[in-house]
Amino acid sequence: MKEHKHTNKLINETSPYLLQHAHNPVDWYAWCPEAFEKARAEDKPVLLSVGYSACHWCHVMERESFESEEIAEVMNKHFVCIKVDREERPDIDQIYMNAVQMLTGHGGWPMTVFMTPDGLPFHGGTYFPPVDRYNIPGFPRLLLAVADAYKNKREQLLNLGKELVSEIRSLSNFPISQEILSVEILHKAYSNISRNFEPRYGGFGRAPKFPQPMNLNFLLHTFARTGDDVALHMLETTLDGMARGGIYDHVGGGFARYS
């Protein structure tokens, strides 16, 4: 049996992703009332980290930061740290992903969110390197800056958090349209997809070009509905590129999200 220097509360979980972090020096909690009670009692912000087992950059951030005793010391001193498996709790992931996307303009995993002991998010992002890199602040520097702001500029953070929550709530309050769906909407969607097509290698937009089955299915329906050979060409070029490339499992079959 391998002996571990550190063991935290995730050792009692069943999620493979959470168990993966059970021997980090970070004093991780799963999402539970106990974690938020501790944050309130100690007057600390909560650091929420969300990921999943097949996420490459989740593994990178764990290796670089969560396995570092120096960085873990900063995390444990200034925050109550919570780990969530997005495949186990997609509800939590969705709520805070909306907040991160509003704060930064993009989202992804690992997702890093700073919030009050009442669950009010006020800052966040995705992957953070252990030192300043890729025009991203180093994780330790970010931790200290957030801890300082929570201590000395808390009212500003709370106001930002309330604005975020208000915006998130408005996402689910769209007025019901009185217009009937028309073919023009399909034409507009097809035009938008076509503009982003990459003719040499297939796919849409710039790298990394994650496969989007909904868009590919839409092209197939467009060809069936209109007979447009361009739609079929975009579909076949993309699928051929996927089959020839590194995301296709040439031994077992099937496709990964990225390689």
C-alpha positions as CSV (number, residue, x, y, z in Angstrom):
1,M,0.0,0.0,0.0
2,K,1.3,3.4,-1.0
3,E,1.6,5.8,2.0
4,H,0.4,9.4,1.4
5,K,1.8,12.4,3.1
6,H,-1.5,14.2,2.9
7,T,-5.1,13.1,3.0
8,N,-8.1,15.4,3.0
9,K,-11.9,15.1,3.4
10,L,-12.4,14.0,-0.3
11,I,-11.1,10.5,0.7
12,N,-14.7,9.8,1.8
13,E,-16.3,10.7,-1.6
14,T,-17.3,8.3,-4.4
15,S,-16.5,10.5,-7.4
16,P,-13.3,9.4,-9.1
17,Y,-12.5,13.0,-9.8
18,L,-12.8,14.0,-6.2
19,L,-10.8,11.0,-5.0
20,Q,-8.1,12.0,-7.4
21,H,-7.6,15.1,-5.2
22,A,-7.9,13.3,-1.9
23,H,-4.2,13.4,-1.2
24,N,-3.6,17.0,-2.2
25,P,-2.1,19.2,0.7
26,V,-5.2,21.4,0.1
27,D,-7.8,21.0,2.8
28,W,-10.5,20.2,0.2
29,Y,-14.2,19.9,1.1
30,A,-16.9,18.5,-1.2
31,W,-19.9,20.8,-1.7
32,C,-21.6,20.5,1.7
33,P,-23.1,22.7,4.4
34,E,-20.1,22.1,6.6
35,A,-17.8,24.0,4.2
36,F,-20.0,27.1,4.2
37,E,-20.5,27.0,7.9
38,K,-16.7,26.9,8.4
39,A,-16.3,29.9,6.0
40,R,-18.9,31.9,8.0
41,A,-17.4,31.0,11.3
42,E,-13.8,31.9,10.2
43,D,-15.0,34.9,8.1
44,K,-13.2,33.5,4.9
45,P,-14.2,33.6,1.3
46,V,-14.9,30.2,-0.5
47,L,-12.6,29.0,-3.3
48,L,-14.6,26.7,-5.6
49,S,-12.8,24.6,-8.1
50,V,-14.8,22.6,-10.6
51,G,-13.5,20.0,-13.1
52,Y,-13.9,16.5,-14.3
53,S,-11.7,13.4,-14.7
54,A,-11.2,13.6,-18.5
55,C,-10.2,17.3,-18.4
56,H,-6.5,17.8,-19.4
57,W,-6.0,21.3,-17.9
58,C,-7.7,20.1,-14.6
59,H,-4.8,17.6,-14.3
60,V,-2.3,20.3,-15.1
61,M,-3.6,22.7,-12.5
62,E,-3.6,19.9,-9.9
63,R,0.0,19.0,-10.7
64,E,1.2,22.6,-10.7
65,S,-0.8,24.1,-7.9
66,F,-2.9,21.8,-5.8
67,E,0.0,19.4,-5.2
68,S,2.2,22.2,-4.2
69,E,2.6,22.5,-0.4
70,E,3.5,26.2,-0.7
71,I,0.4,27.1,-2.8
72,A,-1.8,24.8,-0.7
73,E,-0.7,26.7,2.4
74,V,-1.9,30.0,0.9
75,M,-5.2,28.4,-0.1
76,N,-5.8,26.8,3.4
77,K,-4.8,30.0,5.2
78,H,-7.1,32.4,3.3
79,F,-10.0,30.3,2.0
80,V,-12.3,27.4,2.6
81,C,-11.7,25.3,-0.5
82,I,-14.4,23.2,-2.2
83,K,-13.9,20.7,-5.0
84,V,-16.8,19.8,-7.3
85,D,-17.0,17.2,-10.0
86,R,-19.1,18.8,-12.8
87,E,-20.3,15.3,-13.9
88,E,-21.6,14.7,-10.4
89,R,-23.1,18.2,-9.8
90,P,-23.9,19.8,-13.2
91,D,-26.4,22.1,-11.4
92,I,-23.6,23.8,-9.4
93,D,-21.4,23.9,-12.5
94,Q,-24.0,25.6,-14.6
95,I,-24.7,28.3,-12.0
96,Y,-21.1,29.3,-11.5
97,M,-20.1,28.9,-15.1
98,N,-22.7,31.5,-16.0
99,A,-21.0,33.8,-13.4
100,V,-17.5,33.2,-14.8
101,Q,-18.6,33.8,-18.4
102,M,-20.2,37.1,-17.4
103,L,-17.0,38.1,-15.5
104,T,-14.5,37.1,-18.1
105,G,-16.3,36.6,-21.4
106,H,-15.4,32.9,-21.6
107,G,-15.6,29.7,-19.6
108,G,-14.1,26.3,-19.4
109,W,-12.5,23.9,-17.0
110,P,-11.0,23.8,-14.5
111,M,-13.3,26.5,-13.3
112,T,-12.1,28.7,-10.4
113,V,-14.6,30.8,-8.5
114,F,-14.3,33.0,-5.5
115,M,-17.4,33.6,-3.5
116,T,-18.8,34.7,-0.1
117,P,-19.8,32.1,2.6
118,D,-23.3,32.6,1.3
119,G,-22.4,31.4,-2.2
120,L,-22.3,34.8,-3.8
121,P,-19.7,34.8,-6.6
122,F,-17.5,37.9,-7.0
123,H,-14.5,36.8,-9.0
124,G,-13.5,33.8,-11.1
125,G,-11.8,32.3,-14.1
126,T,-10.6,29.0,-15.5
127,Y,-7.0,27.7,-15.5
128,F,-4.4,29.7,-13.6
129,P,-0.7,28.8,-13.9
130,P,1.5,28.7,-10.8
131,V,3.4,31.8,-12.0
132,D,2.5,34.7,-14.3
133,R,2.3,33.1,-17.8
134,Y,0.2,33.4,-21.0
135,N,-0.9,36.9,-19.9
136,I,-2.6,35.1,-16.9
137,P,-1.7,36.0,-13.3
138,G,0.0,33.3,-11.3
139,F,-2.4,31.5,-9.0
140,P,-0.6,32.4,-5.7
141,R,-0.6,36.1,-6.7
142,L,-4.3,35.9,-7.5
143,L,-5.0,34.2,-4.2
144,L,-3.3,36.9,-2.2
145,A,-5.0,39.7,-4.2
146,V,-8.5,38.2,-3.7
147,A,-7.9,37.6,0.0
148,D,-6.7,41.2,0.4
149,A,-9.7,42.5,-1.5
150,Y,-12.1,40.4,0.6
151,K,-10.6,41.9,3.7
152,N,-10.3,45.5,2.6
153,K,-12.8,46.1,-0.2
154,R,-15.5,43.7,0.7
155,E,-18.4,46.1,0.0
156,Q,-17.3,46.5,-3.6
157,L,-17.0,42.7,-4.0
158,L,-20.5,42.2,-2.5
159,N,-22.0,44.8,-4.9
160,L,-20.3,43.0,-7.9
161,G,-21.6,39.7,-6.7
162,K,-25.2,41.0,-6.4
163,E,-25.0,42.4,-9.9
164,L,-23.8,39.1,-11.2
165,V,-26.6,37.2,-9.5
166,S,-29.2,39.7,-10.9
167,E,-27.8,39.1,-14.4
168,I,-27.8,35.3,-14.0
169,R,-31.5,35.4,-12.9
170,S,-32.4,37.5,-15.9
171,L,-31.0,34.8,-18.2
172,S,-34.0,32.6,-17.3
173,N,-36.6,35.4,-17.7
174,F,-36.7,35.9,-21.4
175,P,-40.1,37.2,-22.6
176,I,-42.1,34.8,-24.7
177,S,-41.9,35.7,-28.4
178,Q,-45.1,36.2,-30.3
179,E,-43.3,35.5,-33.7
180,I,-43.6,32.2,-35.5
181,L,-40.4,30.4,-36.3
182,S,-39.5,30.9,-39.9
183,V,-37.1,29.5,-42.5
184,E,-35.2,32.8,-42.4
185,I,-33.9,31.8,-38.9
186,L,-32.5,28.6,-40.5
187,H,-30.9,30.6,-43.3
188,K,-29.3,33.0,-40.8
189,A,-27.9,30.1,-38.7
190,Y,-26.5,28.4,-41.9
191,S,-24.9,31.7,-42.9
192,N,-23.2,32.1,-39.5
193,I,-21.9,28.6,-39.6
194,S,-20.6,28.9,-43.2
195,R,-18.6,32.1,-42.4
196,N,-16.7,30.2,-39.7
197,F,-15.9,27.1,-41.8
198,E,-12.2,26.3,-42.2
199,P,-11.9,24.8,-45.7
200,R,-8.4,23.1,-45.4
201,Y,-8.8,21.0,-42.3
202,G,-12.5,21.2,-41.6
203,G,-14.1,22.4,-38.5
204,F,-15.3,25.9,-37.6
205,G,-13.5,28.9,-36.1
206,R,-10.0,28.9,-34.8
207,A,-8.2,26.2,-32.8
208,P,-9.0,24.5,-30.5
209,K,-11.9,23.4,-32.7
210,F,-14.0,21.2,-30.4
211,P,-16.5,19.0,-32.3
212,Q,-20.0,20.4,-32.1
213,P,-22.5,17.6,-33.0
214,M,-25.4,20.0,-33.1
215,N,-23.8,22.1,-35.8
216,L,-22.9,19.0,-37.9
217,N,-26.4,17.6,-37.5
218,F,-27.8,21.0,-38.6
219,L,-25.7,20.8,-41.8
220,L,-27.0,17.3,-42.5
221,H,-30.6,18.5,-42.1
222,T,-29.8,21.6,-44.3
223,F,-28.6,19.3,-47.1
224,A,-31.6,17.0,-46.8
225,R,-33.9,20.0,-46.8
226,T,-32.3,22.1,-49.5
227,G,-30.0,19.8,-51.5
228,D,-27.2,22.4,-50.9
229,D,-23.9,20.7,-51.9
230,V,-21.9,23.3,-49.9
231,A,-23.6,22.1,-46.7
232,L,-22.7,18.5,-47.5
233,H,-19.1,19.5,-48.3
234,M,-18.6,21.3,-45.0
235,L,-20.0,18.4,-43.1
236,E,-17.9,15.7,-45.0
237,T,-14.7,17.8,-44.8
238,T,-15.1,18.2,-41.0
239,L,-15.9,14.6,-40.4
240,D,-13.0,13.4,-42.6
241,G,-10.7,15.7,-40.6
242,M,-11.9,14.3,-37.3
243,A,-11.5,10.7,-38.6
244,R,-7.9,11.3,-39.8
245,G,-6.8,13.3,-36.8
246,G,-5.7,12.8,-33.2
247,I,-9.2,13.0,-31.6
248,Y,-10.2,9.7,-33.3
249,D,-9.4,6.6,-31.3
250,H,-7.9,4.5,-34.1
251,V,-7.8,1.4,-31.9
252,G,-11.1,1.4,-30.0
253,G,-13.1,3.8,-32.1
254,G,-15.0,6.9,-31.0
255,F,-13.9,10.5,-30.7
256,A,-12.4,12.5,-27.8
257,R,-13.2,16.1,-27.2
258,Y,-9.6,17.1,-28.0
259,S,-6.1,15.5,-28.2
